[in-house]
Amino acid sequence: MGTNLHRSKTAPAIAVLNDIIHPTIPKPQFGSPSIVRQAFVLVLLYLSLGVIIYWFNRSNFVGHETHPIVDVLYFCIVTICTIGYGDITPNSVTTKLFSILFVLVGFGFIDMLLSGMISYVLDLQENYLLRTVQHGGQKKDSTRSYIIDVKKGRMRIRMKVGLALGVVVLCIGIGVGAMHFVESLGWLDSFYLSVMSVTTVGYGDRVFKTLPGRLFATIWLFVSTLAVARAFLYLAEARVGKRHRKMTKWVLDHGLTISEFLPADIDNNGFVSKLEFVIYKLKELGKVSEKDIMQICETFDRLDVGNCGKITLADLVESHH
């Protein structure tokens, strides 16, 4: 004998009881602050490997020498950051093979890890600014709307670009000062070397030759090259975002033509329902694909135990047994 299930006041209690018996599966965490610690350890291990190999083969590298440990760190950093000044170069089969492997492995591996570190630091900076603006009171609504995308709850891309470019300018400025006072270069040459370094061009006509200069470069090059890469990434994101917003506006303002009617009529019943129209527009925007829709439908069919076209509380209880 069939039974009709209706929503009742006891339904929330049943749902709570079911959640106790069958706890809700937590959403997977796709990011973790531990990435900074992991990246730091892996970078140290990778650099240590480079230092060891360089140390036992330092006679097979040619270039201006200051201190063996500083030189090897400087060479590894310049190689990983893909600057390639050319002031220290491999000069044997072993060291050339080492340099090839060091670049091929380090270029993708280290960049991925360090980008995660930079992203984490920028996220902390963004969260701090968000809290500062959000706690500024109602009188600063115009400022908040300019800095924060209220709907998405995050900083607007233009502010991210501004922050990233600010970090780049700061890195270049620090580099100019260090090169002028430590490497004794003129202001123009200092500015020239600073920009060529942070943009990873590295012509090699101006390089770090002193011990303090190379010590400074091992840290400064690490940070500044990644900051520049992050700034360019935000600029590209801003351009893509602007184009995407124009496309979104066109799709949302655009109605439904006769030629689009059949693709929008998913169940082929002769009319387009509101749900079908929403799904069609989401597909036009690229928010969802046909494969995604099929997977969602398969999940729905699996939960619809009674095969009645709707998911009831009884279906959910039965599906967990």
Helices and strands as residue ranges (DSSP letters): H 11-21, H 34-56, G 58-60, E 61-63, H 68-80, E 88-90, H 93-134, G 138-140, H 141-147, E 148-149, E 154-155, H 157-181, H 187-198, H 211-253, H 258-264, H 274-284, H 290-303, H 313-319
